[in-house]
């Protein structure tokens, strides 16, 4: 039985009930405590994102946990935890990498280190267990070839400047996917975590041409034909394509002139009504089965080097050679500051140019 020592898991300032503290002692105790709670409520972890459905179905089958999700952005999840406090309706959420440290600073999370903790790279986790990336995402394009108005399929950011199609990136003020899309464009145009001005200039030019779409690139908007070229995480693009009536109409690719690889982390609500179920959910997400579930949703598992993915699952991912120009976030502190300032800059420098 693998012991999970409380000292490495619980901050001394977090007041928790005796039952919840005991639940961290070992996995069987945690499982029993989670079963007794009987439910786990999530935010920002909908069925069609990175195949969360597979994990919720497994947790229901194995432990009898009922589940509901309310989809929302990373910023909204943290705000919800902070606003509801002891009236918490959410136990666990999934946020972009930059939002993990923000949640810790706001004091709305509690730690839990899964038993596979040592196999999570140091860059992808908080040393105290408050957050850890379960899967990575790389910014990609999803292109509806039928809507290109005679333009060639864009294969790099530079192509977006000259095409006739509309570009959809989503809500930069709230969504980690959209913010990382801006960073990816900046990296491809000589910028970095401290300087996203090259991307702002590019999107401002696209907006002036009347080609910046306000449609959020989702399954719903794509099915309606509202997205011509979408800027999305690779796993979302692949998942959306697979669910379209005519998948062959769509191309998903990593822009060849540069992109950013980041990821998403679960955060466990400090005020969770079902804290043990939330911890068990994280435990399962980092297990082999949970990691394969994410890969089935086209996401690259954080423990990929320690996994043997089934061939049919490996086939769902993009070829490795497309990731040659991909850059991880090297200065997390700088990116945190930049991403906080980004919504206002986007409004003042890009949206103002919308036609």
Residue pairs with C-beta under 8 A, 6 or more apart in sequence:
1 26
1 27
1 28
2 26
2 27
2 115
3 25
3 26
4 24
4 25
4 26
4 27
4 30
4 113
4 115
6 21
6 24
6 25
8 113
8 128
8 129
9 24
9 111
9 112
9 113
9 129
10 16
10 21
10 24
10 110
10 111
11 110
11 111
11 128
14 110
14 270
16 110
16 275
19 33
19 276
20 33
20 275
20 276
22 29
22 33
23 29
23 30
23 32
23 33
23 34
23 275
23 276
23 279
24 30
24 112
24 279
27 115
27 283
30 276
30 279
30 280
30 283
31 63
31 280
33 276
34 40
34 63
34 65
34 274
34 276
34 277
34 279
34 280
35 63
35 64
35 65
36 276
37 65
37 273
37 274
37 275
37 276
37 277
38 64
38 65
38 66
38 274
38 277
39 65
39 66
39 67
39 274
39 277
40 59
40 65
40 66
40 67
40 91
40 92
40 274
40 277
40 278
40 280
40 281
41 67
41 68
41 69
41 70
41 89
41 90
41 91
41 92
41 273
41 274
42 52
42 56
42 67
42 68
42 69
42 70
42 90
42 91
42 92
42 93
42 94
42 281
43 69
43 70
43 71
43 72
43 76
43 77
43 80
43 90
43 92
43 93
43 94
44 69
44 70
44 71
44 72
44 73
44 74
44 76
44 77
44 93
44 94
44 95
45 52
45 56
45 69
45 92
45 93
45 94
46 52
46 69
46 71
47 53
47 56
47 69
48 219
48 239
48 243
49 71
49 94
49 236
49 239
49 297
50 135
50 235
50 236
50 239
50 264
50 294
50 297
50 298
50 299
51 239
51 293
51 294
51 296
51 297
51 298
51 299
52 69
52 94
52 297
54 293
54 296
54 297
55 281
55 284
55 285
55 290
55 293
55 294
56 67
56 69
58 284
58 289
58 290
58 293
59 65
59 67
59 280
59 281
59 284
60 66
60 67
62 284
63 277
63 280
65 277
65 280
65 281
70 89
70 90
72 80
73 171
73 174
73 175
73 176
74 95
74 96
74 98
74 99
74 174
74 175
74 176
75 99
75 173
75 174
76 174
77 90
77 93
77 94
77 95
77 99
77 267
78 93
78 95
78 99
78 102
78 103
78 106
78 108
78 267
80 89
80 90
80 93
81 88
81 90
81 93
81 103
81 106
81 108
81 109
81 267
81 269
81 270
81 271
82 106
82 108
84 90
84 271
85 271
86 271
88 269
88 271
88 272
88 273
89 273
90 269
90 272
91 268
91 269
91 272
91 273
91 274
91 275
91 277
91 278
91 281
92 266
92 267
92 268
92 269
92 272
92 278
92 281
92 282
93 266
93 267
93 269
94 134
94 264
94 265
94 266
94 267
95 103
95 176
95 264
95 265
95 267
96 176
96 177
96 179
96 180
96 262
96 263
96 264
96 265
97 124
97 133
97 176
97 262
97 263
97 264
97 265
97 329
97 332
98 176
98 179
98 262
98 329
98 332
98 335
98 336
98 339
99 176
99 265
99 267
100 126
100 130
100 131
100 265
100 267
101 126
101 131
101 332
101 336
102 336
103 109
103 130
103 131
103 267
104 126
104 130
104 131
107 270
108 267
108 269
108 270
108 271
109 130
109 131
109 267
109 268
109 269
109 270
110 130
110 268
110 269
110 270
110 272
110 275
111 126
111 128
111 129
111 130
111 268
112 129
112 268
112 278
112 279
112 282
112 283
113 129
113 132
114 132
114 282
114 283
114 285
114 286
114 287
115 283
115 286
116 286
116 287
116 303
116 306
117 125
117 129
117 132
117 286
119 303
119 305
119 306
120 132
120 133
120 286
120 302
120 303
121 302
123 328
124 132
124 133
124 136
124 263
124 302
125 131
125 132
125 133
126 132
130 267
131 265
131 266
131 267
132 265
132 266
132 286
132 302
133 262
133 263
133 264
133 265
133 302
134 263
134 264
134 265
134 266
134 285
134 286
134 290
134 291
134 294
134 301
134 302
135 235
135 263
135 264
135 291
135 294
135 299
135 300
135 301
135 302
136 261
136 262
136 263
136 299
136 300
136 302
137 177
137 180
137 233
137 234
137 235
137 236
137 261
137 262
137 263
137 264
137 299
137 300
138 233
138 234
138 254
138 259
138 260
138 261
138 262
138 300
138 323
138 326
139 177
139 180
139 181
139 183
139 184
139 231
139 232
139 233
139 234
139 254
139 255
139 259
139 260
140 231
140 232
140 233
140 234
140 237
140 252
140 253
140 254
140 255
140 259
140 318
141 154
141 155
141 229
141 230
141 231
141 232
141 237
141 251
141 252
141 253
141 254
141 255
142 217
142 222
142 227
142 229
142 230
142 232
142 236
142 237
142 240
142 241
142 250
142 251
142 252
143 153
143 154
143 228
143 229
143 230
143 250
143 251
143 252
143 253
144 222
144 225
144 227
144 228
144 229
144 249
144 250
145 153
145 249
145 250
145 251
146 249
147 165
147 225
147 228
148 163
148 164
148 165
148 228
149 164
149 165
149 228
150 164
151 163
151 164
151 165
152 159
152 163
153 251
154 160
154 163
154 165
154 229
154 255
155 253
155 255
155 256
156 188
156 255
156 256
156 257
157 184
157 185
157 188
157 189
157 202
157 255
157 257
157 258
158 188
158 257
160 167
160 202
160 206
160 229
161 202
161 205
161 206
163 211
163 229
164 211
165 211
165 228
165 229
166 211
166 212
166 213
166 227
166 228
166 229
167 203
167 206
167 211
167 212
167 213
167 228
167 229
167 230
167 231
168 213
168 214
168 215
168 216
168 217
168 221
168 226
168 227
168 228
168 229
168 230
168 231
169 178
169 181
169 182
169 203
169 212
169 217
169 230
169 231
170 177
170 178
170 181
170 216
170 217
170 231
171 178
171 216
172 178
172 179
172 181
172 182
172 342
172 343
172 346
172 350
173 342
173 343
173 346
173 347
174 343
175 216
176 262
176 264
177 231
177 232
177 233
177 236
178 231
179 339
179 342
180 233
180 260
180 262
181 231
181 232
182 196
182 199
182 200
182 203
182 342
182 346
183 191
183 193
183 196
183 199
183 260
183 329
183 335
183 338
183 339
184 199
184 231
184 255
184 258
184 259
184 260
185 196
185 198
185 199
185 202
185 203
185 231
186 192
186 195
186 196
186 197
186 198
186 199
187 258
187 259
187 260
187 327
188 255
188 257
188 258
188 259
189 198
189 199
189 202
189 258
190 198
191 197
191 198
191 199
192 330
192 331
192 334
193 329
193 330
193 331
193 332
193 334
193 335
193 338
194 331
194 334
194 337
194 338
195 338
196 338
196 342
196 345
200 345
200 346
200 349
200 350
201 349
203 212
203 346
203 350
204 349
204 350
204 353
206 212
207 350
207 351
207 353
207 354
207 355
208 353
208 355
209 355
210 354
210 355
212 350
212 353
212 354
213 226
213 227
213 228
214 354
215 221
215 226
215 227
217 227
217 230
217 231
217 232
217 236
217 240
218 240
219 240
219 243
221 227
222 230
222 240
222 244
222 250
223 244
223 245
230 237
232 240
233 299
234 252
234 254
234 298
234 300
234 317
234 318
235 297
235 298
235 299
235 300
236 298
237 252
237 298
238 252
238 298
238 316
238 317
238 318
239 297
239 298
240 250
241 247
241 250
241 252
242 298
242 316
244 250
252 318
253 318
253 322
254 318
254 322
254 323
254 325
254 326
255 325
256 322
256 325
257 325
258 325
258 326
258 327
259 325
259 326
259 327
260 326
260 327
260 328
260 329
261 323
261 326
261 327
261 328
262 328
262 329
263 302
266 281
266 282
266 285
268 275
268 278
268 279
268 282
269 275
269 278
272 278
284 290
285 291
285 294
286 302
286 303
288 303
288 307
291 301
291 302
291 303
291 304
291 307
292 301
292 307
292 309
292 310
292 313
294 301
295 301
295 304
295 307
295 309
295 313
295 314
295 316
295 317
296 313
296 316
298 316
298 317
300 317
301 307
301 309
329 335
